[in-house]
């Protein structure tokens, strides 16, 4: 399976929500990282056939998606940022309803529902009302519904927003599990969601997208520009407004800070290996 | 056709979505009839009171019966997912509403038929035209509620505009509602013939449902 997006643009009045976006993804998890309002949801909505782009093309497995969106919708599993439908129905009934709308045959629906519930560890909650589920369970139900109909392409938008750390870790495991033999596009503004979990990566900001071959490439963006400085609290106050402080850490020697700077900020500053986060911040502030 | 039927949400789920409000309406109608017929007798004033109560309950009831099935399409928590699904507009709107409407209308008309048969010349007899008009009024209200809900994308407006229309029709006795005088069936009937009112309600109701089927496919409009 291969997704190929080329020169995709979307404009709302005078604002460019997406500006000539091009990217490609194959089987596995593909991370789309960017701050809030960067254009992630717009891209997701276009891929889900909810909004229509002003220009550009999308090909999935060689087929022109925009020419036959009705057919492509059968190949998509989508977990939007907000998921809370059919709250008065039970988990099983909710999945059955979505299965009907996805066109899953009645003879296959029951089996598929049991399988996906097992997959996301919600079998014991099958008869519980959707409205009574916790945030984490609801996200898992969201993944279960996305898997119904065995789609070749799954999109998850900000899947871990609002989840506690334990649920987040568990959720990343689920995403990894479903990524076999299909393309999974994971959009997030949380770096941990994609670090060590994604096979490909793209950054998005102000509607522009840049694709990276790996996290090392992203880290390299900040190479030679991240400095470690050990200083006192008083010295810190003097320099904090002058430089971009990336992190602070108190230890026995005083305050250890990491600073982003094109040139050496202080005499005793030491250049250090940048992290993914620092590479990301460098790209965002371009 | 097989695909259309295949894409119909199970009726039981729709009834569950209507929730207690849906069952409350049915109970209210039944309770009203029992209350008026058994406990209060059949004087003309009481008959008008019964009809008015029935009317108000029935036209508001059809909204409470049908609109919750489409709440998820206007709710921000759920609409994005539903709009991403390969919805078949005909099955998702037209056939689904028709099924819910038929259920409600049959229940209501059977009740009226029973009243008509039991009232024994007390002025509560309903002929074919009356039944046709009453069902048409319900169909019109269902369509009006649905189209307003989908255009406004707001549940309160979806209920509010049709209720406002009913209020105008009820208090002005057809004076400001032209052919869509939804209360024409209440005694004393303001106009001689009910036919044209019935036909107007059915045609407009049908039109509203067809337009609603079209609106549901306008995903970009609905998501905004």
Interface residues (C-beta under 8 A of the other chain):
Chain A: X45 X48 X49 X50 X51 X52 X70 X73 X74 X76 X78 X79 X80 X81 X82 X83 X84 X85 X86 X88 X89 X93 X96 X97 X98 X100 X101 X102 X103 X105 X106 X142 X145
Chain B: X3 X6 X7 X8 X9 X10 X13 X16 X17 X19 X72 X75 X76 X77 X78 X80 X81 X82 X83 X84 X85 X86 X87 X92 X219 X220 X223
